[in-house]
């Protein structure tokens, strides 16, 4: 029962190949065939259906209705797989003569189709096997002709004949025998035989393309583990580590190694992770190597080095980021009433600050009520109790005469009135270094209330007495001054964020030390992330354009400062209750002023929003990668869905690399063509084919917005 539940769960997750295997293992062959059909594996589906039929496959004229259904499905599967002889045999056996004739004609066997039709017209009962043509096979059956050419030594003609018939595996085999490894590799890929394609690329001495082919080998392929070993060897030789490799090897790493060769591959992978600074990944891999393996002493030495670096290393940052999301949750707020549209933006060639949403607040909640708030920090968002909302700068006045647009509904928390001055209270439950509610820090900050807590950090709402502002203070509860590298990176993150001074970027104020513990002060925001807007039909098209204009302004400032964000997604874009958009979370950002920058933890980024070049090589990206991710956000904002969706994240990555996105107007025909054109240009596979900058995107957005007002 547990195995059946697993199979059904895999089916619900649309992991059809894995579901097929699970059904097969419990003997549910019909269900396994159904999964093979869902994945497009027609030949395997047909074979499974024949296995379901058993002896009935030889007496189709007298089978039960259910067996007849299975036989007919098998015939259709073989037809779609290009195996017309088996399809015709089944159609004839079932009495489906019209389908048999159509299959022969579609396969180019005109003589066979004619003979079968003549046999029917003569009143002869067709036999179970399809009629044999009277003409030589080289003249009436293209597949037989291709085989005859191959047998006659006319390999080049045979290869082209197989290729024309879409018999890619046969064409690839002949090309390989001819020594045409490049052509053979491409044909093998067309046939879905990635392992053989990798072998051909090896024949060309092209390790990079061989590795790319190996990463396409399915997890259910019987050669998957061999492919994983080869992929590790090639990646180590090429010094290559990217998201695709990391995802491809997940199953290999999670399951226990079975041979000394697999143990050696794990050690190589651990060294590759270690060399690239992915210490947690290296540790996980090393712990999989059995103690009895001959390579274990070497693995033990590497593990000791990794654990030494992990002790007070840059991995603290990853842990802090995870802690941010582990803070206590509070109830969701009620939605705000309708918001007016944004006014038009200036038409100059610079990106002016877009106007903000101005919510009209009604029915405010009583003081002290709680709701969910996504509060930006240096590393992302935390869920916490709401702070009073004080914008870092006053919002611009609303311009009069703006054309009316449909209302914008955003489920933002209510805006609070400016809080009264914080009066120091007796400190309670003193935290590390004296950080506690009511405490005075650095003779400047008064801690009002702890609004977030985890094992790595505390977050307080605080009052900056010098500036007269309410801020957020994040206190790192681990001593990081003992590690020079960690402290350097800590300061770099602050320096990076402080260089990005723009109304559409989260502001960080200062770094300090108190009682031996480091803290950061930052802008305190109230609102929600952009994900809350996705799919909302009540949000007008103009309002969505205005959101993107603010995002363009923020990211243009990021790029002008020589920084690439590298994790652009709706969750990292925050909208305040004043309608001001803030770009946040520069935890994996890359700065052109920092050399040899690495990122701790797993290969970073968010698969649904990653650019093709980011998937292939995370560190080798330009601002164009952020533009692609912004294109995914725009696609989702305008259509309500992602351009590429799949339960298997590896398939999502491959779609980003290979597949064109469905046109947005195929989802929402009401979208203007100009919107569709803009989004698709952002989603071009080649970076050089996209917009050159966010500034250029904003210029086109302004033109579209102006046309909507006419």
N, C-alpha and C positions, 0 to 999 in steps of 0.2 A: 504493500500500500504506500509506503514511504517513497519508493521509486516511482510509482505512478503519480503521486503528488508532485514529485520533482519534475517529471516530464511535463505535467500540465502547467506547472509554474514557469518552466522554460518556454513553453508555447505562449503563455500570456505575455512573457517578456519579449516575444518575437525572436527568440534565439532558436531558430528553426532547426539548424543542423544539430545542435546539442539536444534539442527535444527529440529529433528523429532517432538519435543514438539511444537516448533514455527509453523511448518507446520500444525500440528494437530489443534492448536488453531484457525487457519484461515480456517479450513475445507479441507485443501489440503491433503486428506488421502493417496492418491497414493504417493505423495512426502514424506509424513511421513513414509510410509512403505519402501520406497527406502532408507531413512536414517537409519531405523532400520536394514535393510539388510547390509548397509555399516558398521554398528557398530557390526554386528554379532549377533544381537538379533532376531533370526529367528522366534521364536514363536510370538512375538509381531508383526513382519512384516506380518506373515500369518494372524493374527487376523485383522490387518488393511486392508489387501487386501480383506478379506471376507466382511468387512464393506463397502468397495468400491463397491463390487458386489451387495450388498443388496439382493433383491429378485432373482436376476440372479443366486445366489449361489444354488438355488433349481431347476433350469432348465438349467443345463450346456450344454445339447445337442443342444440347439437352441439359445445360446447367441451370441452376436456380437463378431467380432474378438478381439476387445479391451478387452471385458469382459473375453473372453477365455484366453487371455494373462495374465490377472490378476489372474484368477483361477489357471492356470498352475504354475504361480509364487508362489501362496499361497501353492499349493501342495508341491512344492519343498522346501519352507520354513518350512513347518510342518515336512517334511522328515528329513531335517537337524536338526530340533529341537528335533528329536527323537519321534515325535508323529505320528507313522506310521499308526494308524487307520484313522486319519483324512486325511493324505496324500493319502492313498489308496482310500478312499471314493471320493476324488476329482479327482484322476487319472481315476477311473472307470467312473465317471460321464462325464469326458471329452473324454472317449473312448481310453485313453492311457493305454491299458491293459498291454502292455509289461512293462511299468513303474510301474504299480500297482503290477505285479507279482514280479518284481525285488525288490520293496520296502518290500514286505512280506518276501521274501527270506533273504534280508539283516537284517530284524528284527528277523530272526530265526523262522518265522512262515512257516515252510516247508509245513505243511498240508494245510494251507490256500492258499499258492501259488499253490499247486498241484490242489486243488479244483477249483480255479479260472481258471487255465489253462485247466482243463478238461471241464469246463463249456464252454469255448471258442471253444474247439475242437468239442464239441457236437453241436455247432451251436446255442447255447442259447445266447440271448442278455443279457449281464451283467446288473444288476440293478444298481441304483445310489449308493446303499450301498454295501460294499464289502460282498462277500458270507460268510455265517456263516459256520465255520468248523463243521464237523460231530463229531469229537472227542471232549472229554471234554476240556475246556479251559486250564486246568492245564497241558495238555499234548502237546498242539500245539502252544500256545502263551506264550513266556517267561514273558511278562508283566502281563498277566492274571495269570500265575503261581505264580509270586511274590505276587500279590494281594491275591491270595488264601492262600499262606503260611502265609501272615500277618493276614488274617481273621481267620486262624486256630490257631493263637497264636504262630506259629513258627517264632518268630520275628528275631532271628539271621540268619536263612536261608533266610528269606524275605529280610533282609538288604543286605546280600551278593548278592542275586538275583537282587535286584534293582541296586546295585553298578555295577554288571557285565553288566547290560543294559545301564549304564551311566545315570540312572535316579537318579542323586545325591540328589535331593531334597527329593525324597521319601525315599532313603536310609538314609539320615540324620534324617528325621522325626522318622524313626524306631529306629535308634541308640539313638536318644534323649530319646525316650520312654524306652529304655533299660538302660538308665543312663550312656551310653557311650559318655559322653560329648566331650571328646577329638576327638574321631572318628566323631561324629556328626558335630563338628565345622569345621573339615577339609572338610567333604562332603558338608556342606553348602557353604564353600568358593569355592569349585569346581563348585557348582551350581550357583555361583554369588549372593548368599544370605548372604551378609556380616553382616547385622544386626542380623540375627539369629545365625550366627557364634559367634558374640560377646556375645550374651546371653549364648551360651554354654560355652564359656571360663569363663564367670562369674560363671557358675555352678561349674567350677573347682576351682574357687577362683583365677584365673590367670588374674589380672587386666591389666598387660602389654600386653598380647596377645589379650585381649578383646579390648583394645584401638587400637591396630594395625588393628584389623578387622573393627572397627568403621570407621577408616580413609579410608577404601575401599568403604564405602557406597557412591553411586553415588549422584551427586548434583541434579539429576532429580528424585531420589527416594523419594516417599511420606513420608518416615521416616527420611529424611536427617536432618531436624531440631532437631528431637529427638536424632539422632546420634550425632549431634554437641553438644547438651547439655551434653550427657553422656561422650563424649570425653573430654569436658572441666572439668567435675567433676573428671574423672580418671586422667587427666594430672595434675590437682591441687593436688590430693592425692599422685601421684607418683613424684611430683616436676619435671615434664618432659615438656620441651618446645623445639621443633625442627622444622625443615623446613616443614616437612610433615604436622604437626599439623597446622602450620601457614597458609599453602596453603589450607588445607581442610576447615578451618574456614573462609576463605575470603568471601564467599557468605553469610554465616551466619552473619558476622559482617556488611557487606555492606547493607543488607536489614534490614528494621525496625523490632524490636522485636514485637512479636504478643501476648505474654502471660507474666504474672509475672514470670513464671519459666524461660523463655528466658531472661528476665531482670536480674534475679539472676545469670544466667549462664554468662552473659556479665560482671557482676561485678566480678565474680570469675576469668574470663579470664583476666580482667584488672589487678587484683591483681597478677596474674601469670606473666603477662608481666612486671609489676612494680617490682616484686621481682627479676626478672632476668635482670633488667636494660634496658628493651626495653620501654623507656618512651613515645616515640611518638606513639607506638602501643597502649600502655595503655590509652593514652589520646584519641585516635581515638575511642576506644571501649567505654570508659566512656561517651563520648558525644552522644552515641546512646541510652543511657538509658533515657526514658521519664521523664520529671519533675514530672509527677503525680504518678510515681511508688513509692511504700512504701520504696523500697531500695534506693531511690534517696539521702536521707541524707548521707548514708554511701558512696555512689558513689561520692557525692560532696566533702566529706573529702579526699577520695583517689585522686580525680582530683586536689584538692588544693595542695596535697603533690607532685603529679607528676609535676604540673606546676612550683612549687617552685624549683624542681630539674632541670627542663628543662631550667630554667633561669640561663644561664652560666654554663650548665652541659656539659657532654661529647658529647651531641648531636651536639655541635658546629662542631665536626669532620665530622659528616655525612653531615652537611650543607656545609662545606668547600668542601667535596668531590663532592657534587652535583654542587657547583659553578664552580669547575674545568671544568666540561663538558659543562658549559653554556657560556664559553668565546667565543668571536666572531670567526666565521669561515672564512677561506680564500680559494681561488680557489685551486683545486688539481694540483699537479705538473705533468709534462709530465714524462713518464717512462724513466728510464735510459737505455742505451744500454746494451748489453749482458755483464755479469760478468763472470770472470773465476772461475773454481771450486776451492775448498779449497784443500790445500796439505794434505797428510796423517798425522795422529797424532802419537805421541810417543806411544809405545806399552807397557809401564810400567803399574804397577797396581794402580798408582795414577791417578787422573783425571787431566791431564795437560790442560793448557788453549788451547782450540781448535783455529785453525787459523781462521782469519776473512775474510769476503768477501772483495775483493779489487776492487771497481768499477773503470772502466775507463770512465772518464767524457768527453763527447763531447758536442758541441753546448751549452755551458753554457748560462744561462739566464742573462740578464743584471742586474747590481747591482740595488738593490731596488725592484726587482720583488718579488711577494708574492706567497706563496703556503701553502697547509695545512701541518701542522706539529704536530705530537703527542708528546708533551714534557712531560717526566716523572716528577712527583712531589712526595712529601711524600705520597700522597693519590691516585695517579694514573696518568692519562694523561689529559692534557688540550690541546685545539686546539687554536693555536695562530700564530702570525707572526714568521717567522724563525729567529733564532739567528745564529750568526756565529758559525761554528762547530769547537770546539777545544777538541780533545779527552783528557781524564784525564791522559792517558799515551800513548806514541807512539806505533803504531801497530808493531807487530813483522815482520821481513823481510819475504818476500815470499820465500819459499823453491823451488829451481829449480828441474826440472826433474819430476814434478807432472804430472801424466797421464791426457791427455785432456779429458774433459767431456762436455756434452751439456751445452750451456750457461744458466746462471741463470738470469732471468729478475725479478727485484724487483722495484716496483714503489716508489723509495726513492727520497726525495728532493735532489737537487744538493748540493755537498759539497762546502763550502765557503772557501775562503782564510782566513788566520788569520787576524782578524780585526786590524785596526790601533789603537794606544793607545787612550783611551777615555779621552777627555779633558772636564773638568767640564764646563757646560753651565749654564746660568741663569736658576734657577729652575722655572718650569712652573706648574701652577695649583697644588699647594702644596697639597699632600695627608695627611693622618693621620700621626702625629708625624714628619712631614717634609719629608716624602717619596714622591719624585717627580723626574721626569727626570732631570738629571744634578746635583742632590743633592749628597753630600758626607755623608755617613753613618758610624758612629763609627770610623771616621778618617781613614777608610780603604777601603770602597767600594764606587765606583762612579756609580750611577744609569744611565745607558745609555738610555734605552727605556722601557716603560711599554708594556709588551707583553701579559698581561692577566689581566682581572679585573672582579670582582664579588662583591656581597654584603658582602662576608665574607673575601675575600683575594684579594691582588694585587700581581702580579708577574712581576718582572723587570729583564731585562738583565742588568748585572752589571759587573764591572771590579774590581777584587780583586787586589788592589795595592801592597799588601805584597807578594802575590804569582805570580803576573803577569798573572793571568788567567781570562778568561771570564766565568762567572758563572750565575746561576739563583738565584734570591732572592725572596722568598715568604714572604709577609708581611700579618699578620693576623690583620684585621682591628678592631676586637673586643678585648677589654681588658680581658685577661684571667688570669692575676695575681691575680685577686680578688677571684678566685676559686681555692683552693689548690688542689682539686682532678683533675681538668682539667689541671692545670699546671704540676702535677705529670705525668699524662698520656702523655702530650705534650712532656715532657722530655724523657719519656720512649720510645716513638716512635723514637726519635732521637737516643737515646742510642742503641736501637735495630738495627737501620739501620747502625749506625757507627760501631757496632760490626761485621757487615757482610761486611768485607773488601775483595772483590774479583773482578777480572776484569769483571766477568759476572753478577755483581749486581750493581744497581744504587748507586752511592756514594752520601751521604749527608755529608756536611762539618762541619757546625757549627750552633749553636743556639745563638741568640743575642737579645738585647733589645735596642730600640732607641725611644726616645720621648714617652715612656710608652707603646710601641707596640712591640710585639715579632716578630722575623723573623727567617727564616731558609735559609741557603745558601746550594746549591746543584749543582751537576754536570749538565752541560748544554749539551743536546744531540740533534742530528739532524738525522732524519730518519723516521721510521714507525714501527707500531707494527706487530707482527707475523701474525695477521689475514690477512694481505695483501698477504701473501704467499699461503694461503689456496686455493686449487683448481687450482693453476697455473700449467698448463702442461709444461710450458717452464722451470720450475725449475727441475733440474736433481735429480735423486734418491740419488746420492752421496751428493749433496748439502743439501738435506733434512736431510740426516743422520748427516751431519756436524752441522746443526742447532740444532738437538736434542742432539748432543754431547756437544755443548756449554750450552744448557739448563741443561743437567745433571751436568755439572761442577758447574753452578750457584746454583742449588738446593742442590747439595751435600754440598756445603759450608754453605748454609742456615741450613741444618739439622745438620751438624757438630757443628754449633754454638748453638744447642739446640732450634732451631726455626722451627715451622711448618707454612708454608705460608697460607694454607687453602683457597686460592682463585686463584689457578693456572688456567690460561686461556690465549688464544693467545693475548688478549688485554693487559695483564700484562707482556708480553714479548716483548721487544723493540729491533729492529735491527737498528744500526746506519748506516750512509752512509759509514763508514769504514768496515762494515760487522761484527761488534762486537755485540754480543747478551747481553742484559741487563735484568735481572729480576728486577721487580719493584712492587710498591704498596704493602706495608706491613701493610695496614690500619687495617686488621683483623687478622694479624699473631698472633700466640700463641707462647710464649717463656716459656721454662721450668724454667727460673729463676724468673718468675713473678707469684705470687700466687693470687688466687681469681680473675683472669682476666675475664672481661666481655666485650662484644662488644655492643656498643650503636646502637640503631636502630632496624630494622627488623632482623630476623634470617639471618645470613650472608652466603655468598657463591653464586656461579653461577650454577643454576640447570643443565645445559647441561654438566658441567664438574665436578659435585660433586660425591664423592665416596659414596658407600652404607653406610659406618659407619658414614660419615659426615651427611648424610640425617637423620639417626636414632638418632644421638646425636652429635650436632655440637661441643661441648666442649670436647668430649671424642674421640679425634683423635690422630693418630701418624703420623710420616713421610710417612707411607704407603698411607695415603689419598692423599698427593701430588703426589705420584707415580701413583695412579689411574688417577688423573687429567692429568698428563703428558701422560698417555696412551691414553686418549681421544684426546689430542692434536696430538699425533703421528698418531692415527687412521684418524683424519681429515686431517692431513698433507699428508698422503700417499694415501688416497682414495678420498679426496675432499668433504667428507660429514661426519656428526656426526654419531656415532654408534646408537644413539637413537634419533628419531625425532617425535614430535607430537605437534599439536597446543595447546593441553592441557598440561600445565607444570606439573600438578600432575601426568599425565600418564608417562611423561618423568622420573620423580623421581621413579615411581614404576618399570619402565623398568630397571633403574640403579640398583634397589634392586633385581629384580627377573629374568629378561630376559638375556640370553646370547647375546652378540653382533653378528651381521652377520659377518662371516669371511671376512677380508679385501680382500682376493683373489676372493670372490664372487662378489665384486664390480670392482676390477682391477685384472684380472687373470695374468697380467704381473708381479705383485709383487713377489719377492722371498719368498719362504716358510718361510725362517728364519725371514723375516720382520713380516710376519703374526704371527708366533709363539711368537715373542717378544711382539708385540702389545697385543695379547690376554692374555699373562701372566700378563702384566701390568693391564689388565682389569678384573682380577679375582675378584669375589665378596668378597671372604674372604681375609682380609689383609695379613694373613700369607701365602697365596698361591701366592702372587705377588713376584717380585724381592725384595731382602732384602734391597737394597739401590740403589740410583742413580749411584753409582760407579759400581755396578754389571750390571746395564743396559748399561752403557758406555762401559764396557768390551765386551759385546755381540755386541754392535753397531760397535765397532772397527773391530771385527772379520767379521761382515757382509760387512763392507766397504772394508776390505782387499780382501775378496772373489770376490767382484765386479771388482776389479782392475786386477784380473787374466785373 
